[in-house]
Amino acid sequence: MERRGEPFMTTLVFVHGWSVTNTSTYGSLPSSLQAQASAAGIPLTTADIWLSEYVSFDDAVTMPDVVRAFDHALRDLHLQDASFACITHSTGGPVVREWLRAQRERPGAFSTIRLTHLMMLAPANFGSALAQLGKGVLGRLKAWAGGVEPGQRILDWLELGSRESLSLNLDHIHGDDPAERGQYLFALSGDRPDRSLYDHINSYTGEDGSDGVVRMAAANLNARHAVLTRESGGDVNALALNVTTAPRSAFKLIPGASHSGTDQGVMASSPPATVEALLRCLKVRDAAGYRQLCDAFDAENAQRDANRVEKESVGPFPARVHIHDPRSMLVIRLADEGGEPLHGARLLFKAGTPPNPDWMPQGFMLDRQANSRDGNVVTFFLNHGLLAGVPRVADPDSSRRTLRPAMDSHRPYSATIEPTDLSGLVHHALATTLARDDLFPIFGPHQTTVLDVVLPRHVREGVFRLTQSRAPEDFHHPEPGDVIP
């Protein structure tokens, strides 16, 4: 990258999202950015800007296919300094992140072109709740009406809790800090749906805590990986908590912006706040500057969260009130020590001491969705504000009127895992989190946590016995015996 004091010049590549068939999807953002870049000390000419056209609406196309084609297209740019910056929208974020991983893991097969700034608008980093519906009958009908296919293989990646998205995100969580090697990642998300685009058949399009397509928590790369597993030498049915936190990443909420649309779309409508945020990202020159922008974005997000009331006009009727508490997403993978997925197991959240499921805050659970390919992976959408405890919410039009009273936190939070097989030669037993472990710290506002629950696999002596008896013995109804330690 350039040294301090040298003019900042860059090639800027735009990468669109899923099912796009026309470059009009970029709206006026490229021209708006170009017009305001000079004032920010970032000279951009038309020759510096490239708009992507990639196919995601073909059922045969996979994410690795798109990544390979992206790498090939970059080679044709003949970049002066073999580096570029990138602005993505929606699925474009995962596409470029998968390309960065391919560069690291297969250096001989992928180009050495260096990405300096990755600015992701509304990125579906942890997928979208809508992807599962896009794979269904309604999605196919909509695609058929548009003369394309749904893009089944890309939707597989985008489904909440997909093995592909989890692989990429766990690599990020456990990886090194990109900013320390001069690579800066930014996630910019709208903070509410465009109510005019609400689909009455699909309530996810109006889901608070999302931009109408992607949840803010699913866009944010400030994620965690938590593991519940038994401790060596400890109670076999008590699960200890271990947590790994991702490298710090810049995350910015764009107030009033939604996922798409010409009126509120975070990209297509080119909100001034989007352009300003992108220019601030492009001005980052080193790790220290990146951390300063992270701090600034965090402060601005906190200010936005403090002003959490939205009133939606409903014609002649009283306005519909939306209280925008921060949300958290929890992706739970249930398996045992042998790596076998646990289907049908139930995870029950509890609050207080002694733990009681009835003491969980009312309304904390907003949604749950099992992955269609891996049924042991379930994504929960939680109200982080209610879990943390929230102050009184007053009506912005009349401060003496209470929209919601103050609510206390019900910590500590714990969990019990109830498998379906509680007996037999091989089975699992009820397991609980350790009393010392409060689950609340694993949840972050506008953040995602991947939680691996690993249950002990109980194998009894009856699975394998030795005998010296020469007389025939029938063992088709074996005695289970004790659990093998």
Secondary structure, DSSP 4 states (H G I P E B T S, - for coil): -PPTTS-----EEEE--TT--SGGGGTTHHHHHHHHHGGGT----GGGEEE-----SSTT--HHHHHHHHHHHHHTT--SSSEEEEEEETTHHHHHHHHHHHHHH-TTTS--PEEEEEEEES--TT-BTHHHHHTSHHHHHHHHHTTS---HHHHHHHBTT-HHHHHHHHHHHTS--GGGGT-EEEEEEESS--GGG-BTTBGGGG-TTBSSSSBHHHH----EEEEEEEPTTS-TTEEEEEEEEPPP-EEEEETT-BSS-TTTBTTTT--HHHHHHHHHHHT--SHHHHHHHHHHHHHHHHHHHHS-EEEEEETTEEEEEEE---EEEEEEEEEETTS-B--S-EEEEEETTTTBGGGSPTT-EEEEEE-SS-TTEEEEEEEHHHHH-B--EEETTEEEEEEE--B-----EEEEEE-S--SSSEE---EEE-TT--SGGG--TTEEEEEEEEE--EEBGGGS------S----SS----SBP-
